[in-house]
Amino acid sequence: MTEPSDPQIRTYPGFDGVVGRTREESTPAWVPPVRARPGSPNIVVIYLDDMGYSDLGCYGSEIATPHIDAIAERGLRFNHYTTHPICSSARAALLTGCNAHAVATGWLSNNNPGFPGYFGDIPFEAATLPEVLRDAGYATIGVGKWHNSNNSTVPNASWPTGRGFERFYGFLEGETSFFHPARLMLNNMVLPIDNYPEGYYSTDDWTDQSVRFIKEIRHDEPQRPFFLYLAHNAMHSPLQAKPGDIAKYHGRYDAGWDVIRQQRLDKQKALGLVPADTRLPPGDLTVPAWDSLPAEHRTLFARHMETYAGMLDCVDQNTGRLVALIDALGELDNTIFIVSSDNGGTSAAGPEGEVNSNRRFSSLPRLPLSASLAEQQHLGSGRVSPLYPSGWAQVSNTPFPTYKTQTGGGGRRVACIASWPARLVAQGQVLSQLAHVTDLMPTLLECAGVAPPTESHGRPALPIQGVSQLPVLTGAQVAPVRTEQYYECWSNRAYYRDGWVAVSIQKLGQTINFDNWTLHRHASDFAEGIDLSAQFPDRLAELVAAFDSDAWANMVYPLDNRDRVQKFQQIPPHQQPPAQGVRRFLPGAQTVNRSRIVPLIADRSYTISVALAHRATDEGVLFSIGDITGGMVLYIEAGLLHCFYNGFGEHHRLEPVPMPPGSHTVAIDYRATGQRRGQGCLLLNGQPASERKDLSPSLMGGFHEGLDIGIDRRGPVDWALFERRGNFRYTGTISVLTIDSRERAPGSRGLDG
């Protein structure tokens, strides 16, 4: 602007008005807020977890999903939509429009093996969808599961509010209880929840908070478009559902997985989702024929699937609530809905399923089937942490072979629905063009009229690798906008180009086989069950070379096929705790994050001591570590000191001892003896107070909750104690808790691989 001629009239740097000594001599100016363009659509992404291709009613299932089916009727379904086949990777690709390895998320964010494609935090050069939409004037809401931050212990710039969400409600890690979620967050704060109300269920809560946030936005800004990322933890383990939702499916799965799988394929053909000549590929050889199973096993296995169906039914009910709100606001026509899943169904629990599925995260063998049979009446409840047998995962992924983490069709091909009644006039149709998870961001940006970013956090932005599918969705283009894509997860690899796909599946923990590729042609084999590698070796070589080129370009290498414990327990050197030493923890604070506690007790000897002032009438929990999946709790009840030890479903109790009034130090002393075995005893003022007893297996990672002092918050360690006393807050005074970490067990693989 022109400089004022009057020396008494000035302005300030960056201010477009005029400033004199008085208001009368001055001219105000305002910086207008960024507004989305008029008529911009709302955007709702409903993202499910571990839900296979065929699980929705509109993709062939018998599960009641009328509200999601109605979204499909108002929109379009892809029958060749693909994903990175594991949680964090798929979410990073969705949020950035980039291949997962290219944004440092080649596998789970909470693991960091020290290579660029796998650091775990999305780099700031990669702008996220909520960041770009927020900067374009959208309100941005994240609800449910995050799982895209490597360090989830303290607030940092990788948390949702640091990556573009103005509002976030949910949890940061990969899984949690549906009835007792651990470390529930509101923005950057761990919510101070000691216990959840009767009837609490997280799927309902995610929708409650989504509805609340939308209403609050509309109260303040009636015209501002919103972006809602509703990331469910359903259908991920633990399989837990409300009793009424499970009851709807009693008896529905008694026919077994062989029959249900065929029924789903038949329905998919009737819906026009798959070609009429599609055949089921050979089944997983580890999955027994249903009719070969004993009757009691069939009853148990059917109960697993009844729970799974109840979980998805609940998601659909809540989808109906969300749609009803947006419809009541008069905004349904101009709201884009995307409904999809991060990957296909999982075989992690093996052919018999598990009653405590988290044992695998602690490098423990599965419990015998008798343990699941003993807990059958509790499957679906909050007192067990089950996962279905892989026969049901095979049904979930109909008509494709393989599972989550694998790059066959069952892992990488999932349902994807897109609805926008105001623009997508060809409703209810099935699209056969290839689309990939990276395409969602550029598609939604084009729908919103927002240009891809050139800068992110003050740095040149990584180019978006996805391509907009809007021409396909609107019918403006019939030819696919994408013709090829690489896939990799846990050393499993695949490459798709122009109707052909090469696939390499590895066995976890074994030397990588770089030559075991199969080749499939979609035109004659939609389900990818026929290997053509011997007939077309040149085509296979072309795709393998293309994979190698893309792998180097996207930081896929080095491949890592170590087993689960080595992958999951690795900690970067700068995050590793001291080999031995004493840590102090004080009462009156929130639950200490499990990642701070696990290294102090993981397959090693330790003493956990509590200094307290105790009266004869005092009772309650002195400390708890973990939850129903695994952990321990020390408590005083009826004048006796008790210790309950939950070795991931193997339960032990030390002999209770009298607790005298006065100032004392009580402790559990644990000796890890090797081979995941250990023994423990109670100490009173440093002296043994109980007989040393077997407490095996030794604890490692796998539970959701961390350390509580003076209470057992949220998910209980000891279900019987929880039913009797709730979270059982201690009525005396605790001054300090210490953990004295000592030597690791002989031969322990510990936490650093």
Secondary structure, 3 states (H helix, E strand, C coil): CCCCCCCCCECCCCCCCEECCCHHHCECCCCCCCCCCCCCCEEEEEEECCCCCCCCHHHCCCCCCHHHHHHHHCEEEEEEEECCCCHHHHHHHHHHCCCCHHHCCCCCCCCCCCCHHHCCCCCCCCCCHHHHHHHCCCEEEEEEECCCCCCCCCCCCCCHHHHCCCEEEEECCCCCCCCCCCCCEECCEECCCCCCCCCCCHHHHHHHHHHHHHHHHHHHCCCCCEEEEEECCCCCCCCECCHHHHHCCCCCCCCCHHHHHHHHHHHHHHHCCCCCCCCCCCCCCCCCCHHHCCHHHHHHHHHHHHHHHHHHHHHHHHHHHHHHHHHHCCCCCCEEEEEEECCCCCCCCCCCCECEHHHHHHCCCCCCHHHHHHCHHHCECCCCECECCHHHHHHHCCCCCCCCCCCCHHHHEEEEEEECCCCCCCCCEEECCCEEHHHHHHHHHHHHCCCCCCEECCEECCCCCCCCCHHHHCCCCCCCCCCEEEEEECCEEEEEECCEEEEECCCCCCCCCCCCCEEEECCCCCCCCCCCCCCCHHHHHHHHHHHHHHHHHCCCCCCCCCCHHHHHHCCCHHHCCCCCEEEEECCCCCCECHHHHHHHHCCEEEEEEEEEEECCCCCEEEEEEEECCEEEEEEEECCEEEEEEEECCEEEEEEEEECCCEEEEEEEEEEEEECCEEEEEEEECCEECCCCEECCCCCCCCCCCCEEECCCCCCCCCHHHHHHHCCCECCCEEEEEEEEEEEECCCCCCCCC
